[in-house]
Amino acid sequence: MDNPNVRAKRLLIPSAALLWGFQFAFLNPALALLLVALFNATPAEVGWVLAVYNASGFVASLLVPAYADRKNDYLRPMLACGVLTLALSALLAVSTSLPLAVVGLIVLGGPAGVGSSLLFAHLRHSGAGATDVVNTRAIVSFAWVAGPPLATFIMGALGNRAILLALGAVAVLNVGTTAAMISRRRAASVEDRPNAHAEEDGHPFSKFGVAAVVFAFVALQATNSAAVSIMGLFVTQGLGVDVIWAGIALGVSAALEIPALFLIGRLALRYSGRALIASGCVAGIAYYAGMAFVSNPATLIALQVLNAWFFGIVAGVGLTLFQRLIPRPGLASGLYTNTRRVGAIVSGPIIALGSTTALGYQGIFAACAALTVLALLVIVLAGRPSRRMPPKERPAAPAPTHDAIA
């Protein structure tokens, strides 16, 4: 029979993942609408407010996890993130001043958004395997699928400010689950430690190798961001069909990503991380290449199977890869999170350059395919062990782990 602490952990971790996923799914898609509806922000003001808010999140994703690494404690900073989320929702609910709202988003919102990264850092620190991390990421993806429609329903039925009340309720639940995890941390740590040997970091990477992998994942995230951003225009102007097909395509891809992540978690027990990442990149190349020549909605929807596998690999295995390459769990999770933020910035030039080709919007997908090929080559080359490593630095005759990078 399972130890009560183990059973509690099995409930607390998925609950925390779902709640942190809902926090982002409630706030981020609705933020621009809230700025206009509650603070009368102009389109230009919305643009720079989102820019400084995301910049705050970028900095916080590096500083807060680094602090947690130094303290060797990820749960207390995660608890603080929940409290900051509650404070932010209260501030936005009572404020009528745009400058005050901006200060709140920078000071409270940026650090509050680090909670999800800290959860994955805690998983790694407590000895969780790649399968656990990927399965937990699947729960976050489910929240992202269900969250935006639920937020839209709440705002439509109860008014715009009601989403802030919902966000505050999620924050209270986040604080509660994190407090429960803290209270059980010592017992849970004892239970988890025997399994910690199942995950080895493999051979150490040089700083150049780690930087190369970061570059590759920025490229992969950029292709996904670019493809999502122009889907509506591609469907209406490229294919000449109703914009609803863009929503269907994105919805199908997001829905398929969840079972894909659970399948990836099982496959991680049998195949190496490099092999899974290679499969994801190949699927991404095939998806983007297919999108460059797609001519009807049926093919568009069918191709989303490849897209779901591609991004499931990037989101799930990519996170575990960073956690193995970088010995500090907080920094690893925070750095991985920021590859998506930087990728969103890089997607702008991809869209601008790709759309100027003779293929038009299809040219953007062709550019994404080429960039995915480059990212795959970089990851494969960066994953090779250093020949100059002294033998004494290698582990003493370990059995190969299921998800070793090399």
TORLO-820490 format. One record per residue (C-alpha): residue number from 1; residue in one letter; z, x, y. Coordinates in Angstrom, 2 decimals. Last residue first. Layout:
BEGIN
i,aa,Z,X,Y
NUM,A,Z,X,Y .
...
***
This chain:
BEGIN
i,aa,Z,X,Y
406,A,-25.19,24.24,11.17 .
405,I,-23.65,21.22,12.83 .
404,A,-21.22,20.44,10.08 .
403,D,-21.12,16.73,9.34 .
402,H,-20.36,16.51,5.65 .
401,T,-18.14,19.59,5.67 .
400,P,-19.12,22.74,3.84 .
399,A,-16.22,24.03,1.67 .
398,P,-14.44,26.79,3.53 .
397,A,-14.56,30.41,2.36 .
396,A,-12.30,31.92,5.04 .
395,P,-13.62,30.55,8.30 .
394,R,-15.90,32.96,10.19 .
393,E,-14.44,35.34,12.75 .
392,K,-14.04,38.13,10.19 .
391,P,-17.77,38.12,9.55 .
390,P,-18.49,39.26,13.12 .
389,M,-20.91,36.88,14.90 .
388,R,-24.11,38.69,15.82 .
387,R,-26.36,36.40,13.84 .
386,S,-25.28,33.45,16.02 .
385,P,-25.50,30.18,14.19 .
384,R,-28.50,27.90,14.87 .
383,G,-27.64,24.68,16.64 .
382,A,-29.15,25.74,19.97 .
381,L,-32.59,25.97,18.35 .
380,V,-32.41,22.50,16.82 .
379,I,-30.92,20.96,19.97 .
378,V,-33.56,22.55,22.23 .
377,L,-36.43,21.48,19.97 .
376,L,-35.14,17.89,19.88 .
375,A,-34.77,17.81,23.67 .
374,L,-38.36,19.00,24.15 .
373,V,-39.70,16.33,21.79 .
372,T,-37.63,13.74,23.66 .
371,L,-39.15,14.89,26.96 .
370,A,-42.67,14.44,25.55 .
369,A,-41.85,10.92,24.34 .
368,C,-40.28,10.03,27.70 .
367,A,-43.43,11.21,29.51 .
366,A,-45.53,8.96,27.26 .
365,F,-43.14,6.10,28.03 .
364,I,-43.62,6.65,31.75 .
363,G,-47.38,6.87,31.25 .
362,Q,-47.35,3.37,29.79 .
361,Y,-46.36,2.22,33.28 .
360,G,-49.64,3.54,34.62 .
359,L,-51.74,5.20,31.92 .
358,A,-53.85,7.12,34.46 .
357,T,-50.72,8.98,35.53 .
356,T,-48.74,8.14,38.68 .
355,S,-46.24,5.99,36.73 .
354,G,-45.00,9.01,34.77 .
353,L,-44.14,11.00,37.88 .
352,A,-42.06,8.36,39.65 .
351,I,-40.44,7.00,36.48 .
350,I,-39.50,10.48,35.25 .
349,P,-38.35,11.41,38.77 .
348,G,-35.91,8.47,38.77 .
347,S,-34.73,9.00,35.18 .
346,V,-33.02,12.21,36.30 .
345,I,-30.35,10.20,38.12 .
344,A,-29.67,8.00,35.10 .
343,G,-29.53,11.13,32.95 .
342,V,-26.85,12.55,35.22 .
341,R,-24.68,9.50,34.58 .
340,R,-25.47,9.48,30.87 .
339,T,-24.74,13.21,30.52 .
338,N,-21.49,12.44,32.35 .
337,T,-20.04,10.62,29.37 .
336,Y,-20.74,13.65,27.16 .
335,L,-18.88,15.88,29.60 .
334,G,-15.90,13.55,29.61 .
333,S,-15.78,13.37,25.82 .
332,A,-15.97,17.15,25.41 .
331,L,-13.56,17.85,28.28 .
330,G,-10.99,15.54,26.76 .
329,P,-11.40,16.85,23.22 .
328,R,-11.05,20.55,24.18 .
327,P,-12.78,22.62,21.47 .
326,I,-16.32,21.92,22.76 .
325,L,-19.04,22.07,20.12 .
324,R,-17.35,19.69,17.70 .
323,Q,-16.48,17.02,20.26 .
322,F,-19.94,17.33,21.79 .
321,L,-21.51,16.64,18.39 .
320,T,-19.20,13.68,17.80 .
319,L,-20.42,12.10,21.04 .
318,G,-24.06,12.75,20.21 .
317,V,-23.58,11.25,16.75 .
316,G,-22.62,7.91,18.28 .
315,A,-24.45,7.37,21.56 .
314,V,-27.54,9.49,20.91 .
313,I,-27.77,8.32,17.29 .
312,G,-27.39,4.66,18.29 .
311,F,-29.91,5.31,21.05 .
310,F,-32.60,6.35,18.61 .
309,W,-31.72,3.79,15.94 .
308,A,-31.86,0.94,18.46 .
307,N,-35.14,2.23,19.92 .
306,L,-36.76,2.41,16.50 .
305,V,-35.80,-1.20,15.75 .
304,Q,-36.95,-2.09,19.27 .
303,L,-40.53,-1.34,18.21 .
302,A,-40.80,-4.74,16.55 .
301,I,-40.02,-6.50,19.84 .
300,L,-42.81,-4.73,21.72 .
299,T,-45.19,-5.25,18.81 .
298,A,-44.65,-9.00,19.04 .
297,P,-44.87,-8.95,22.85 .
296,N,-48.46,-7.59,22.92 .
295,S,-50.37,-4.45,23.94 .
294,V,-48.25,-1.47,22.90 .
293,F,-49.95,1.90,23.47 .
292,A,-47.38,3.89,25.46 .
291,M,-44.64,1.84,23.80 .
290,G,-45.64,3.28,20.43 .
289,A,-45.28,6.83,21.74 .
288,Y,-41.90,5.94,23.19 .
287,Y,-40.69,4.46,19.93 .
286,A,-42.12,7.22,17.71 .
285,I,-40.50,9.90,19.88 .
284,G,-37.21,8.01,19.82 .
283,A,-37.32,7.63,16.04 .
282,V,-37.97,11.36,15.71 .
281,C,-35.07,12.00,18.08 .
280,G,-32.78,9.82,16.01 .
279,S,-33.79,11.48,12.76 .
278,A,-33.18,14.91,14.32 .
277,I,-29.76,13.76,15.48 .
276,L,-28.96,12.64,11.94 .
275,A,-30.09,15.94,10.44 .
274,R,-28.14,17.94,13.01 .
273,G,-24.98,15.94,12.37 .
272,S,-25.19,16.73,8.68 .
271,Y,-25.74,14.06,6.05 .
270,R,-23.50,12.38,3.47 .
269,L,-20.38,11.12,5.28 .
268,A,-22.33,10.77,8.53 .
267,L,-24.50,8.23,6.70 .
266,R,-21.61,5.77,6.73 .
265,G,-21.06,6.11,10.48 .
264,I,-24.80,5.90,11.07 .
263,L,-24.83,2.56,9.26 .
262,F,-22.05,1.29,11.54 .
261,L,-23.98,2.57,14.56 .
260,A,-27.20,0.87,13.43 .
259,P,-25.30,-2.37,12.88 .
258,I,-24.33,-2.27,16.59 .
257,E,-27.61,-0.91,17.99 .
256,L,-29.51,-3.88,16.61 .
255,A,-27.91,-6.18,19.20 .
254,A,-28.72,-3.83,22.08 .
253,S,-32.35,-3.45,20.95 .
252,V,-32.77,-7.20,20.48 .
251,G,-31.28,-7.88,23.92 .
250,L,-33.51,-5.30,25.60 .
249,A,-36.62,-6.79,23.99 .
248,I,-35.58,-10.39,24.70 .
247,G,-34.82,-9.58,28.33 .
246,A,-38.17,-7.87,28.76 .
245,W,-39.87,-10.81,27.05 .
244,I,-38.33,-13.13,29.64 .
243,V,-40.41,-11.33,32.27 .
242,D,-43.43,-13.44,31.29 .
241,V,-46.53,-11.63,30.08 .
240,G,-49.07,-9.33,31.77 .
239,L,-48.51,-6.41,29.42 .
238,G,-48.31,-3.73,32.10 .
237,Q,-47.43,-5.86,35.11 .
236,T,-44.91,-8.32,33.67 .
235,V,-43.69,-6.40,30.63 .
234,F,-43.79,-2.95,32.22 .
233,L,-42.10,-4.19,35.39 .
232,G,-39.23,-5.69,33.42 .
231,M,-38.91,-2.67,31.15 .
230,I,-38.84,-0.22,34.05 .
229,S,-35.11,0.45,34.17 .
228,V,-34.57,0.30,30.40 .
227,A,-37.21,2.93,29.69 .
226,A,-35.98,5.20,32.49 .
225,S,-32.37,4.99,31.34 .
224,N,-33.35,5.74,27.73 .
223,T,-35.47,8.72,28.77 .
222,A,-32.71,10.03,31.01 .
221,Q,-30.13,9.82,28.23 .
220,L,-32.34,12.01,26.04 .
219,A,-32.90,14.52,28.85 .
218,V,-29.19,14.66,29.69 .
217,F,-28.64,15.13,25.98 .
216,A,-30.93,18.15,25.87 .
215,F,-29.35,19.74,28.93 .
214,V,-25.88,19.34,27.41 .
213,V,-27.16,20.93,24.19 .
212,A,-28.57,23.87,26.17 .
211,A,-25.30,24.29,28.07 .
210,V,-23.42,24.45,24.76 .
209,G,-25.81,27.12,23.49 .
208,F,-25.52,29.12,26.72 .
207,K,-21.74,28.98,26.52 .
206,S,-22.02,30.39,23.02 .
205,F,-21.41,28.11,20.09 .
204,P,-18.63,28.59,17.56 .
203,H,-19.56,28.11,13.89 .
202,G,-18.39,24.89,12.28 .
201,D,-15.95,22.80,14.30 .
200,E,-14.29,21.51,11.20 .
199,E,-13.51,17.89,10.48 .
198,A,-12.00,17.04,7.09 .
197,H,-9.11,19.39,7.87 .
196,A,-7.60,16.74,10.13 .
195,N,-7.03,14.40,7.22 .
194,P,-3.51,15.62,6.51 .
193,R,-2.75,15.24,10.24 .
192,D,-3.37,11.54,10.47 .
191,E,-0.16,10.19,8.96 .
190,V,2.09,12.51,10.95 .
189,S,0.20,11.72,14.13 .
188,A,0.59,8.00,13.48 .
187,A,4.35,8.41,13.26 .
186,R,4.50,10.32,16.54 .
185,R,1.99,8.14,18.34 .
184,R,3.50,4.78,17.49 .
183,S,5.10,4.13,20.88 .
182,I,2.11,5.67,22.64 .
181,M,-0.31,3.42,20.75 .
180,A,1.75,0.37,21.71 .
179,A,1.64,1.44,25.37 .
178,T,-2.12,1.83,25.05 .
177,T,-2.47,-1.67,23.61 .
176,G,-0.36,-3.19,26.40 .
175,V,-2.02,-1.30,29.25 .
174,N,-5.44,-2.32,27.95 .
173,L,-4.26,-5.94,27.67 .
172,V,-3.16,-5.86,31.30 .
171,A,-6.49,-4.30,32.27 .
170,V,-8.42,-7.01,30.43 .
169,A,-6.44,-9.64,32.38 .
168,G,-7.24,-7.84,35.63 .
167,L,-10.95,-7.83,34.78 .
166,A,-10.78,-11.57,34.06 .
165,L,-9.14,-12.13,37.44 .
164,L,-11.82,-9.99,39.03 .
163,I,-14.47,-12.07,37.27 .
162,A,-12.94,-15.15,38.88 .
161,R,-13.76,-13.80,42.33 .
160,N,-17.40,-14.78,41.89 .
159,G,-16.77,-18.43,41.15 .
158,L,-15.38,-20.37,38.18 .
157,A,-18.40,-21.54,36.21 .
156,G,-21.10,-19.15,37.39 .
155,M,-18.76,-16.16,37.66 .
154,I,-17.27,-16.78,34.23 .
153,F,-20.69,-17.34,32.65 .
152,T,-22.09,-14.17,34.21 .
151,A,-19.11,-12.19,32.93 .
150,L,-19.63,-13.60,29.43 .
149,P,-23.32,-12.69,29.54 .
148,P,-22.40,-9.16,30.73 .
147,G,-19.63,-8.63,28.14 .
146,A,-21.19,-9.68,24.82 .
145,V,-23.67,-6.83,24.40 .
144,W,-21.50,-4.22,26.15 .
143,A,-18.48,-5.31,24.13 .
142,F,-20.51,-4.88,20.95 .
141,S,-21.44,-1.37,22.10 .
140,V,-17.76,-0.51,22.50 .
139,I,-17.20,-1.70,18.92 .
138,A,-20.06,0.52,17.74 .
137,R,-18.41,3.50,19.46 .
136,T,-15.35,2.90,17.28 .
135,N,-17.56,3.06,14.21 .
134,V,-19.08,6.32,15.44 .
133,V,-15.67,7.89,16.07 .
132,D,-14.26,6.79,12.74 .
131,T,-17.33,8.06,10.87 .
130,A,-17.15,11.42,12.66 .
129,G,-13.60,11.96,11.48 .
128,A,-10.33,11.20,13.25 .
127,G,-7.88,14.11,13.46 .
126,S,-5.51,12.85,16.17 .
125,H,-7.20,15.01,18.82 .
124,R,-10.61,13.56,18.01 .
123,L,-9.36,9.99,18.31 .
122,H,-7.45,10.85,21.47 .
121,A,-10.63,12.28,23.02 .
120,F,-12.42,9.06,22.07 .
119,L,-9.77,7.01,23.88 .
118,L,-9.82,9.41,26.82 .
117,S,-13.53,8.82,27.29 .
116,S,-12.93,5.05,27.33 .
115,G,-10.18,5.39,29.94 .
114,V,-12.28,7.45,32.35 .
113,G,-13.38,4.38,34.32 .
112,A,-9.98,4.06,35.98 .
111,P,-10.48,7.48,37.63 .
110,G,-13.56,6.27,39.54 .
109,G,-12.27,2.78,40.25 .
108,L,-8.96,3.68,41.88 .
107,V,-9.71,6.26,44.58 .
106,I,-13.46,5.73,44.93 .
105,L,-13.63,2.00,44.22 .
104,G,-10.54,1.36,46.32 .
103,V,-11.91,3.34,49.25 .
102,V,-15.13,1.33,49.01 .
101,A,-13.20,-1.95,48.97 .
100,L,-11.31,-0.86,52.07 .
99,P,-14.60,-0.04,53.82 .
98,L,-16.02,-3.46,52.76 .
97,S,-13.11,-5.43,54.21 .
96,T,-12.26,-8.87,52.80 .
95,S,-9.60,-7.64,50.37 .
94,V,-7.51,-9.88,48.11 .
93,A,-9.62,-9.85,44.93 .
92,L,-10.98,-6.33,45.41 .
91,L,-7.46,-4.93,45.71 .
90,A,-6.15,-6.89,42.71 .
89,S,-9.06,-5.75,40.50 .
88,L,-8.53,-2.17,41.62 .
87,A,-4.79,-2.23,40.90 .
86,L,-5.37,-3.59,37.40 .
85,T,-7.98,-0.92,36.76 .
84,L,-5.57,1.74,38.06 .
83,V,-2.91,0.52,35.61 .
82,G,-5.38,0.78,32.74 .
81,C,-6.37,4.28,33.82 .
80,A,-2.68,5.25,33.93 .
79,L,-2.33,4.17,30.31 .
78,M,-5.30,6.39,29.45 .
77,P,-3.53,9.27,31.22 .
76,R,-0.51,8.54,28.98 .
75,L,-2.65,8.31,25.84 .
74,Y,-4.57,11.55,26.14 .
73,D,-1.78,14.12,25.76 .
72,N,-2.31,17.83,25.13 .
71,K,-1.05,18.37,28.68 .
70,R,-3.84,20.84,29.42 .
69,D,-6.38,18.66,27.63 .
68,A,-5.19,15.57,29.54 .
67,Y,-5.73,17.44,32.82 .
66,A,-9.26,18.35,31.70 .
65,P,-9.79,14.70,30.73 .
64,V,-8.82,13.65,34.30 .
63,L,-10.89,16.31,36.10 .
62,L,-14.27,16.00,34.37 .
61,S,-14.71,12.25,34.07 .
60,A,-12.99,11.91,37.48 .
59,V,-15.78,13.89,39.13 .
58,F,-18.51,11.70,37.64 .
57,G,-16.59,8.51,38.30 .
56,S,-16.21,9.42,41.96 .
55,A,-19.93,10.13,42.12 .
54,N,-20.57,6.73,40.53 .
53,Y,-18.53,5.04,43.25 .
52,V,-20.21,7.13,45.95 .
51,A,-23.66,6.05,44.76 .
50,L,-22.69,2.43,44.16 .
49,V,-21.44,2.24,47.75 .
48,W,-24.61,3.98,48.96 .
47,G,-26.92,1.45,47.36 .
46,V,-24.84,-1.63,48.14 .
45,E,-24.82,-0.59,51.80 .
44,A,-28.61,-0.37,51.83 .
43,P,-28.90,-3.79,50.19 .
42,T,-26.55,-5.23,52.85 .
41,A,-22.91,-5.90,52.02 .
40,N,-21.52,-9.34,52.84 .
39,F,-18.08,-8.38,51.45 .
38,L,-17.45,-11.00,48.77 .
37,A,-20.96,-12.09,47.77 .
36,V,-22.84,-8.87,48.51 .
35,L,-20.29,-6.43,47.09 .
34,L,-19.59,-8.79,44.20 .
33,L,-23.28,-8.94,43.25 .
32,A,-23.49,-5.14,43.22 .
31,L,-20.36,-4.93,41.07 .
30,A,-21.40,-7.47,38.44 .
29,P,-23.14,-5.08,36.01 .
28,N,-20.36,-2.47,36.38 .
27,L,-17.28,-4.70,36.33 .
26,F,-17.37,-6.94,33.26 .
25,A,-19.19,-4.63,30.83 .
24,F,-17.08,-1.66,31.93 .
23,Q,-13.77,-3.44,31.29 .
22,F,-15.19,-5.17,28.21 .
21,G,-15.83,-1.80,26.57 .
20,W,-12.32,-0.69,27.36 .
19,L,-11.04,-3.87,25.71 .
18,L,-13.18,-3.52,22.59 .
17,A,-12.27,0.14,22.12 .
16,A,-8.56,-0.63,22.60 .
15,S,-8.69,-3.39,20.01 .
14,P,-10.57,-1.14,17.57 .
13,I,-7.92,1.57,18.02 .
12,L,-4.92,-0.76,17.87 .
11,L,-5.81,-2.60,14.68 .
10,R,-6.38,0.38,12.40 .
9,K,-3.49,2.12,14.13 .
8,A,-1.15,-0.70,13.18 .
7,R,-2.26,-0.51,9.56 .
6,V,-1.61,3.25,9.52 .
5,N,1.83,2.79,11.08 .
4,P,2.66,0.10,8.54 .
3,N,1.90,2.58,5.68 .
2,D,-0.84,1.26,3.47 .
1,M,0.00,0.00,0.00 .
***
